[in-house]
Amino acid sequence: MSVDRVHDLERIRQDTPLCSRYIYLDAAAAAPPPRPVVEVMTTYLQHLAEWGPYLPRFRAETYDRVEAIRRKAAEFIGATPEEIAFTRNGTEGINLVAEGLPWREGDEIVLLDIEFHSNYVPWLRLAKEKGVRLQVIQTPQDGLVTPDMVIAAVNPRTRLVTLTHVSNALGTVQPAAEIGAALKKEHPQVLYLINASQSLGLLPLQVQRLHCDFLTAPGRKWLRGPEGSGLLYVRREWIESLRPPLVGWGGTEWFASEDEFRYAATAKRFQAGLPDIPAILGLGAALEYAQQLDIQWIANRVRHLTDYGYELLQQISGVTVLGPRLSRDRIGMIPFIVQGLAPRRVVAALEEEGVIVEAGSFMAHVALAKYGVQEVVRISPHYYNTEADLEQAARLLADLIRKEERR
């Protein structure tokens, strides 16, 4: 599928019905699923109603489809199917690792000070309940770290290093592969977890190149999957080291006559009970959609739109754009503040004109505190957006500022 032609973008926008109603610039929160994702889920639910959940052939075909999607998810990130567990979101994956590893008092976890809520609090709980110590790297204002900064924080007690690949507040892209390579060269025994919540479906991800032991992400953001979908990658050699916090059918075998059980030998051990079939089917359709478009094209287009929006906002008097200055160090998010205008006032004014953006702390309080603010406005374009969308947003923002100045 050639996506450099105008008609391809038109087809993408036709697959995204809200493009005819709004200018939606909030993909970092959640992106709208394209029509094929919706259709595969609604078709399944219709069949469920017409045939019943346990019509033998239908049930067998459904579980075959689930395993095919597991293979597809593995291929998408360069893993094997045995290393993939389906989750409800990225947070669940982080917790499965945090609660599954056998921690010892005095073990240390290295993480960044700008981490999002869900990649800080699970480790903080370990510190409070199990005596694990947190080594928090103090990042510069733009949040960007180097491999040397990470390696300097590692010591013989370090058990795990974790970072968020792309910051949800600043759009900062961490050099995750370079950090992983340096970590495995200098400290091969240290585990490495990547929170890919803002990079799955946006940037090419290959777990071998990232040198990570764990990777977790939701489906509902840049991949454009449904809410309630996600995946967890666990490197094969660590699967049996993690104790699943939930057990039951699906993730274990039960030997009733012996009063014993056994965990699944694959990452399916982390899936206790009935999987969310509609969400997994939708995730599979989202993976297919991204593969057809080509993930590198997606990354290039979103970076282009990010840079274009950045330049437009830089030209508006009273607007300060936050985050990395260099294009290579940012993607997908344009956080900004407006002198004299509360972020939520900006969001409300743009919504009245059919432009959807978001304001808040994005649960990344430390990242914003480095700029002396508690909340920002965040514009977050995806590949279905156009340059005209960003021009309209910038024009409305400039008009709003002028109106406020005349008051």
C-alpha positions, 0 to 999 in steps of 0.5 A: 500500500503506497501511502505517499499518495494523496488518495491514500491519506484520503482513504485513511481519513475515510477510515477515521469517521471523526475526521469529518466532524472534528479536528482531533489532535489528542492521539497521545491520550487515545487515538480513534480506532479505524473502521477495520478495528471497529468492524472486526469487533462488532462482527464478532459480537454479532456472531456471539449473539447469533450463534452463542459463545460456545458453538464448538466450531465458532469457539475453536475458530475464535481461539485460533484467531487469538493465537494468530494475533499473538503471532502477529503481535510478536512479529510486530515487535520482533519477539516470538509468540511464546513471549507475548501476553495479552493485557488490558493496558500498559499499566497492567504489564508494568505491574505483572513484572513488578509483582512477579519478580522475586525481590530482595530487601536492598535491591535497587531499581533505576528510573527517571524522575519524569516518569508517568504515574504508572511507571513510578507508583508500582516501583514506589510500592515495592520500596515501601512494602519490600525494602527495594530502593529507588535510584531516581535519575535527575533529568535535564529540563527536556527530560532527555537522558543519555546511556552514560547517565543511566549507566552511572546510576547502576551499581552491584545492587541494581536489579532493574532499569526502567524508562518510558520510551516517549514521554507522555507530557513532553514527547521526549524520545529516549535513546532506548536502544542505545541505553539497552545496548550500553546496559547489557554490555556493562551490566548484563545481569540487570533487567531492562523494562521499557514502557512503550505506551507512547511508542507502540504503533508510532515508532519501529520497535524491535525488542532485540535491537532495544535489548530489553527484557520486558516491554509493555504497552496499551493498544488504544494510543498510537496503534489505534486499537480498542480500549482494554487491549494491550500487550506484554513482552517477556524475554523467554529466559525470564518467563519462568522467573516471574510469578503471576499475581493471578492464577486460574484456567488459561495460565495454569494446568491443574492436576486435581488428583495430585492436588498440584498445578503448573504454570504455562511455560509461555507468557500465557501464564500471565493471562488468568481466566477468559481473555477479552476476545473483542479487544484482542480481535481489535488489537489484531486488526490495528496491528494489520492496519499499522503494518499495511501503512508501514510503521516507518512511514507512520513515524516519519509522518507523525514527526513531520506533523509534530515539527510543523505544529511546533513551528506554527506555535513558535510563531504565535506571540505569548505561546511557549512550547516546552520539551526538546528543541531538536526534531530528532528528540521529540515526536507526537506531542507539542506541549505548550503554555499561553501567557495569561491563559489557563490551559483548560481555558484554551482547550475549551475555546478550541473545542467550541470550534471543533478542535480537540486537544487536551490540558493537564499534568498528564500525571507527569508532575516532575516533568512539568515542574522543571518548567515551573508549571503544573499544567500544559496544553498538549497537541498530539497529531497522528498520521490521519491529521493534515497540515491544514488541521494544525494551521486551523488549530494555530489560527484559532489559538492566535485569535483567542490570544488576541481576543483576550488581549483586547479585554 
